[in-house]
Amino acid sequence: MARKKPLVRRFTITVRGKTETDLESSWAEANRLIKEGYLSGGNRNESSGFYFDSTDQIPKGEVPA
């Protein structure tokens, strides 16, 4: 039986915050959205923010093992 090629996506996540807690909250929210299936998105408020994007166009030599 033929093996399925694994799905590979590169995500770029950028977070900002006034405190470490702000950064952690932004990171957690970006990860939550990715787990829900979003391939890009973002949000911000007066103390923190994030955005992320993804692609499946990754050069062959950059695909992790």
N, C-alpha and C positions, 0 to 999 in steps of 0.2 A: 504494500500500500504506500502511495506517495505521501511524503511529509508535507504538511502545509507550511508555507513560508510565514514566519511570525510577522505580525503587524509591528511596524517601527514608526514612531512619530518623535519629532524633536519639539519640545516645549521650551519656550523662553518666557520666564516669569520675572517681572520687575515689581518690587515692593518698595514703599517708602513709609516712613513714620517718624514721629517726634520722639518716640521711646522704643525700647526693645519690645515691649508688649504690643505696641502699634504694629511693628514689623511682623511679629508672630501672628497677630490676628489677620493681617493682610495675607500672609503666606497661607494660613489655614483656610481662608475664604477662597483664594485662588485654587488651592488643591481640592476643596469641596466641589467647586464648579467643574473642574477637570474630571473628577470621579463621577459626576453626574452626566458626563458626555460632552460638555462644551469644549470646543476646539480653540476658542478665543473669547476674550471678555475683559472686563475691568470694572472698577468701582472706586470711589474716593469720598472722603469727607474732609473736614478741616484739619484732622490730625494724622490721617493715613490714607493710603491708596495702593492700588495694584492694577496691573494689566498683564495679560498673557496672550500668546499666540502660538500656533503650532504649524508644522509642515510635515509632509511625508516625503518631501524631496530632499533626501539626505545622500550625499556622495557615498558610494560603496565602502570606501576605506574608513568612513566615520561611524559605521554601524557597530554598536557594541557587541561583544561576543554573547 
